[in-house]
């Protein structure tokens, strides 16, 4: 039963029944409706902000997986890109620097084979057709450059077969046993001098090992210079070998020397042992390659007996701008 409302009438000093007007009913209903709508809107906003529908949850999960896959794909492309750059560089070195043959250049795309992936790609996702097209374009360029490198390596292999005899006179091995690829202490180029600590041209590479470690010829050739000296500067006790075709190798800081001038040596013939003669601060061999009178980076010739990963490990050590040993 509805409660009956009364109001006090000061004129009659009595409580009289309250009369309900239609306007009051309409205003009350409208007020309730407005408050209800506003409350519903607030609830909807809060729910949408903090809670996902099953469809939205699935979409977000799919987007996270796509983002992860995209990141892995981008990382994979970058790694393959770097491998292609290293392969192209080594291919050019072998083709032009050693065998003096022309290599097929890769597509001129900046410093690498592939362009860098747009950083906004993660925000756009795979729904953007331009992003998808860009990935396909990069993959096609990668295929093209892979084919070019493969062609170059095939040409090198054919050249090597045809000139097998000449290969014996190319210094393709390291001058000491270095199975872990960790013996290279300083590379070719600007390095800090160990005595006055200034940056100077370092025209070879330094391999460090215990005194008495065998040092061998890196290719067949003829010993053209043997120097034994007590002077504590320069390359100290050293051997120089002429391999023909304008290639000469030099070995410094030796302890013992096992060859004589005019002697013919084969690849991996022991010519001496690691020492501390001359101006070296540690037991080592300073190794140089001279091509047509110009000192060149010996690292570029280390192509025999090394896997790609081993070569990259040697290359990484050689690129460090550290202090030389002499």
Residue, then its C-alpha position, 0 to 999 in steps of 0.5 A: x500500500x502506497x504511503x500517503x504524503x501530507x503537508x502542514x498548512x499554516x493557515x489552517x494549522x493542520x496537516x493536509x493530504x499532498x496532491x501529486x501534479x502531473x508536472x512533478x511526475x514527468x520531471x521525476x521520471x525524466x530526472x530518473x531517466x537522465x540519471x540512468x542513462x548517464x550511469x549506463x554510459x559511465x558503466x559502459x566506458x569503465x567496462x570497455x576500458x578495463x574489460x575486454x569482450x571475448x572477441x576483443x581479447x582474441x584480437x589483442x592476443x592475435x595482435x601480440x602474436x603478430x607483433x612477436x612474429x614481426x619482431x622475429x622476422x625483422x631480426x631474422x632479416x637483419x641477421x641474414x642481411x649482415x651475413x650477406x654483407x659479410x659474404x659480399x665483402x669476402x667474395x669481393x676480397x677473394x675475387x678481386x684482391x686475391x684471384x684478380x677476377x671481377x665480382x658481380x656487385x650486389x644491388x647498391x642499397x646503402x651500406x647493407x644489402x637490405x634497407x632498415x625496417x621502418x620503426x613504425x612497422x610495429x604500430x602499423x602491423x600486417x594490416x598495412x599493405x605497404x608494410x607487407x609489400x616492403x617485406x616482400x620487396x626486401x625478400x626479393x632483393x635478398x634472393x637476388x643478391x644471394x644469387x649474385x654471390x652464388x654466381x661469384x663463388x661458382x666463378x671463383x671455384x672454377x677459377x681455382x680448379x683451372x689455376x690449382x697450381x697457382x693457389x699454392x703460392x697464395x698465403x691462405x693460412x694463418x702463420x701459427x696454429x690457432x684452432x680457437x681463433x683467439x690468438x690474434x692480438x692486434x689487427x691491420x690499420x691504425x692502432x695504439x703504439x705500446x711505447x708512446x701510446x699514439x695512434x700509428x699505422x700497423x701494417x700487419x697483424x700480431x699473433x700472440x702465443x708462448x715462446x717457442x710456438x712454431x711459425x710456418x710459411x703461409x704459402x709456397x715460395x722462396x726465402x729472400x731475407x733472413x735477419x737475426x739481430x739483438x736490436x730491441x726495436x723494429x721486427x727483430x729476428x725476421x724472415x721474408x718469403x717471395x711467393x711470386x705474382x707480386x706477393x711477399x710475406x714477412x714474419x717478425x719477432x721470431x725467437x729461432x729461425x729454421x730456414x736460410x736465404x734462397x731456400x724453397x718452402x712449402x705451405x706450412x713449412x716451419x720457418x721459426x718460432x714465436x719470440x720476443x725479439x725486436x720491439x714487441x712487448x709480448x711473445x708474438x709474431x708480426x705477420x705482413x702481406x705485401x702485394x705489388x709493393x703495397x702492404x695489405x690486410x692479411x686477414x683478407x687472405x685467411x680463406x683456407x681451413x676456416x668456417x664462415x663463423x671462424x672467419x667472422x671471429x678472426x675478423x671481429x678480433x682484427x677490427x678492434x682498435x686496440x693496442x698493437x704489440x709492436 
